[in-house]
Amino acid sequence: MHRKNPDREGIDYFFVAKQWSGEIKNMEPNKCDLLEWFDLDDLPHNIIPYVKEAIIKYIEGIKFTSFGWE
């Protein structure tokens, strides 16, 4: 995703985990309160907008998008 906000622009990479074992661990507790797994059809209401857009595009089969350029 090519993303822009008022302060900067950048490229974000998102990956799909087909298989996982072990526990997820929050390695940046000063930036993130909690990590949890969610079904794609049951995402939390307060999901970060650009992350939600990336998930929607993944579901639609779109591999690249932009966000914040309106």
Backbone bond lengths (Angstrom), bond angles and torsions (degrees), N, CA, C in turn:
res aa  C-N    CA-C-N  psi(-1)  N-CA   C-N-CA  omega(-1)  CA-C   N-CA-C  phi
1 M - - - 1.438 - - 1.530 108.80 -
2 H 1.327 115.26 129.82 1.456 121.23 172.63 1.523 105.87 -92.38
3 R 1.319 115.97 113.47 1.465 120.17 -170.69 1.516 110.80 -121.49
4 K 1.342 113.91 140.82 1.461 120.57 178.57 1.514 109.35 -131.20
5 N 1.328 115.77 138.38 1.456 121.22 168.76 1.529 106.18 -131.68
6 P 1.323 118.85 176.10 1.469 119.32 -175.25 1.529 114.59 -58.24
7 D 1.317 118.35 -26.41 1.461 121.47 -175.34 1.521 115.03 -94.12
8 R 1.334 117.50 -24.53 1.462 119.31 -174.53 1.509 110.97 -166.36
9 E 1.316 115.74 170.90 1.456 121.42 170.93 1.515 108.10 -131.74
10 G 1.312 115.76 157.08 1.452 118.95 -178.57 1.511 111.69 -168.38
11 I 1.313 114.70 -178.28 1.463 123.06 177.99 1.526 107.82 -116.14
12 D 1.312 116.54 130.02 1.463 122.37 175.12 1.518 108.43 -109.91
13 Y 1.323 116.25 141.69 1.457 123.12 176.58 1.519 108.71 -114.58
14 F 1.312 115.91 134.39 1.462 122.09 178.63 1.531 107.89 -122.56
15 F 1.309 116.08 141.52 1.459 121.66 -177.84 1.524 109.75 -124.69
16 V 1.317 115.31 151.44 1.463 122.20 176.71 1.517 108.12 -103.96
17 A 1.322 116.22 125.10 1.465 120.87 175.35 1.530 107.55 -93.38
18 K 1.298 116.45 113.15 1.474 120.97 179.14 1.525 111.03 -81.37
19 Q 1.331 115.70 -24.81 1.462 120.61 -178.75 1.524 107.70 -149.09
20 W 1.312 117.03 143.83 1.460 121.09 -179.31 1.513 108.76 -146.07
21 S 1.311 115.89 141.56 1.457 120.23 171.43 1.515 107.48 -135.04
22 G 1.305 117.00 152.89 1.450 121.07 -178.90 1.513 112.04 92.93
23 E 1.298 115.01 -173.07 1.460 121.76 -178.76 1.528 109.49 -104.87
24 I 1.342 115.77 142.71 1.456 118.63 172.34 1.523 108.00 -76.74
25 K 1.321 116.39 149.00 1.458 120.44 -177.20 1.524 109.58 -134.04
26 N 1.299 116.47 131.80 1.457 122.69 178.17 1.528 108.91 -78.88
27 M 1.318 116.72 106.15 1.461 121.63 -178.28 1.532 112.41 -91.67
28 E 1.336 116.79 -2.65 1.463 121.12 177.81 1.529 109.77 -131.23
29 P 1.320 118.77 64.81 1.468 120.49 -176.16 1.530 113.77 -62.17
30 N 1.338 117.33 -20.14 1.460 119.54 176.80 1.532 112.22 -76.74
31 K 1.343 117.07 -13.55 1.463 121.64 179.50 1.524 113.01 -111.51
32 C 1.328 116.73 -19.44 1.463 120.85 -171.38 1.519 109.54 -140.60
33 D 1.314 117.07 128.25 1.460 120.96 -179.64 1.529 113.39 -76.99
34 L 1.336 116.40 -36.28 1.458 119.10 -169.12 1.528 110.48 -158.29
35 L 1.313 117.08 143.10 1.458 122.60 171.82 1.520 107.99 -116.87
36 E 1.327 116.39 133.13 1.466 121.91 177.99 1.516 109.16 -145.87
37 W 1.336 116.18 156.19 1.460 122.54 173.18 1.528 108.15 -91.37
38 F 1.344 116.98 140.64 1.456 122.73 178.03 1.519 109.46 -135.28
39 D 1.324 116.86 146.73 1.455 120.97 170.53 1.523 108.01 -69.06
40 L 1.329 117.09 146.89 1.460 120.24 -179.67 1.522 112.68 -60.86
41 D 1.323 116.80 -28.79 1.468 119.29 179.33 1.530 112.65 -92.00
42 D 1.315 117.71 10.31 1.466 121.67 179.48 1.537 110.21 -143.39
43 L 1.327 115.66 52.43 1.459 120.75 -179.27 1.533 110.22 -77.52
44 P 1.320 118.28 153.14 1.468 120.23 179.69 1.534 111.09 -66.40
45 H 1.309 116.32 153.44 1.469 120.79 -178.17 1.531 112.12 -69.55
46 N 1.317 118.01 -23.88 1.461 121.03 -175.74 1.535 113.14 -100.63
47 I 1.323 116.42 27.29 1.464 120.45 179.08 1.536 109.67 -63.10
48 I 1.309 116.82 144.83 1.465 122.05 178.87 1.535 108.40 -61.86
49 P 1.340 118.30 129.39 1.473 120.66 -173.33 1.527 115.19 -53.77
50 Y 1.326 119.81 -42.87 1.462 118.90 -178.18 1.528 111.69 -71.24
51 V 1.329 117.47 -28.84 1.468 120.82 175.66 1.529 109.10 -69.68
52 K 1.327 116.74 -42.95 1.468 120.72 176.65 1.532 110.30 -58.48
53 E 1.328 116.87 -44.34 1.467 120.97 178.33 1.525 111.13 -61.09
54 A 1.314 117.90 -41.49 1.466 121.02 178.37 1.529 110.74 -62.73
55 I 1.322 117.50 -40.84 1.467 121.04 178.77 1.524 110.57 -65.83
56 I 1.328 117.14 -43.23 1.474 120.96 178.02 1.525 109.80 -59.63
57 K 1.328 117.45 -45.74 1.464 120.27 -179.47 1.531 110.99 -64.93
58 Y 1.327 117.69 -37.47 1.465 121.11 175.80 1.530 109.98 -59.68
59 I 1.327 116.80 -47.46 1.466 121.22 179.89 1.533 110.27 -60.55
60 E 1.323 116.55 -36.89 1.469 121.46 179.54 1.527 112.84 -78.05
61 G 1.325 117.80 -5.44 1.458 121.37 179.69 1.522 113.58 83.60
62 I 1.318 117.33 13.51 1.467 121.91 179.87 1.520 108.74 -92.05
63 K 1.314 116.99 124.69 1.464 121.27 -172.64 1.523 113.60 -93.44
64 F 1.320 118.62 -14.90 1.463 120.84 179.36 1.518 108.64 -143.03
65 T 1.325 116.88 141.45 1.460 121.36 177.53 1.525 108.69 -152.13
66 S 1.308 114.85 173.74 1.460 120.76 173.75 1.514 108.01 -123.46
67 F 1.326 114.90 158.93 1.459 120.17 -177.76 1.528 109.07 -149.20
68 G 1.340 116.33 135.85 1.450 121.34 176.18 1.518 115.22 88.00
69 W 1.315 117.68 12.67 1.453 120.61 -177.72 1.523 112.72 -98.56
70 E 1.327 117.54 6.18 1.465 120.36 -176.55 1.499 111.16 -64.81
